[in-house]
C-alpha cells in the first residue's frame, strides 16, 4: 500500500514536470514566432507594403493604424512605450499624423490634472484605511480580526493597482510632452 502512494506521488511529479516543460516550449515558440513577425513588419515597412504592414502590426499589437503612423511609431526610439500606452489607454491617447497625443476630453489640461488628483486621493485613502485596519487588528480577537484582514487584502491589491496606474499616467505624460522623433 505504501509503494502505491509513493508511485502516485512520483507520477504526479513527473506529470507536473512534463506540463512545465511543454509550457516553456510553447512560450519559446511564441517568442520565436513574434520575432519572425517583427522582421516581416520591418521588411514590409522598408518595401512600402502598406497592407502587409498594417496587418502585421495588428497581429503583433492588436492596433489598427494607418501605414504612415505605423512607420512613424516603428521609427521612434520610444516605440515600445508608445504601443504599450496605446494598448493600455486606447481612449486617452492616440497616434495620428506622426504625433503621439492625448485624445478627446483628455486634451484639456484641467481634465488630466483632476484625474491625477483623484487617483492620488483614492490611493492615499485606500492606504490609510488599510493601515488603520491593520492597527485595529492588533486590538481585536478572532473573527473580528479575520473580518478586518478580509478588508485589508483587497485594499492592498487596489492600492498597488492604483500606484501602477499613476506611474503609467506619468509615463504617458512624458511621452506626450516630449517631441522626440
Phi, psi and omega in degrees: 000320178299315183295329179294319178293320178295321177298319178296319179295315179296320177295320177296317179296319180296320180290324177295316179297321177295318179296319178296319179296317179295319179299313179297321178297316180295322178297315180293324177295320180292324176294321179294317179296321179296319178296320177297318178296323178296319177296319178296322178297314178300318178296318180296320178292317180296324181270004178061036176273095189296312183294314180299317180296317179297316181291320178294320178296321177294318178298320182284318191240348180075022181240132175262121183217162174290155181301319182298320179290322176298316179297319180293318180294315181293335178273352182275142180288343179259023189301321181293322177291322179295315179297318178299316180294320179295322180286321185281325182231071186293331181270348185268319181236159178212161176235104183226140179056038177076010181237138176263121185209170176288158185235147173062226184289344179284356173291335180280130183296324182293329177293316178295321180294315178297319178299316181296317180296315180296322179295319179291319178298317179297318179296315179296321180295316179296319179295319180295317179295319180295315179295319177297319179295321179295318178295317179295330179299331179292337182261352183253167180232155169057235187292331178294317178294322178296320178298318177292325177297322178294331177282322185291320185301308178293326178298319179295319179295315179294325176298315178299317179295322180294318178297320178296320178294323177296317178297321178296316179298322176295321177296316180297318179299321177293324179291317181289322183290331182268142180257031180295132180283000000 
